[in-house]
Amino acid sequence: MLRVIAIFILIYLIFRVVITFIVPWIARWYLNRFKKRFYRDNPWAAEAEAKRKAQYRKYQESQKNRKPDTDQLGEYVDYEEIDD
């Protein structure tokens, strides 16, 4: 009986390793292969993607340097509890 439980635990651990590491690697490999084939067949899409990424990088840089507008936050009010 102990041997059967050990086999089930071993199968479970192998399954977890496969799901955690190997399946995402296979999915990433497959999607990269599909993306390369798509951009090879549609060169205009690669140019549009590069333009979109450049605009996003520019947006990220502008957001990083931007400070939040504190003028419109309102007035701070400190409330005190009143015991009846």
ZIWOFEN-V27482 format. One record per run of one state. SS is the DSSP state (H for helix, E for strand, - for the rest). FROM is the first residue (numbers start at 1). TO is the last residue. If there is no record, write none. Layout:
BEGIN
ss = [SS SS]
from = [FROM FROM]
to = [TO TO]
END
This chain:
BEGIN
ss = [- H - H -]
from = [1 2 42 43 66]
to = [1 41 42 65 84]
END
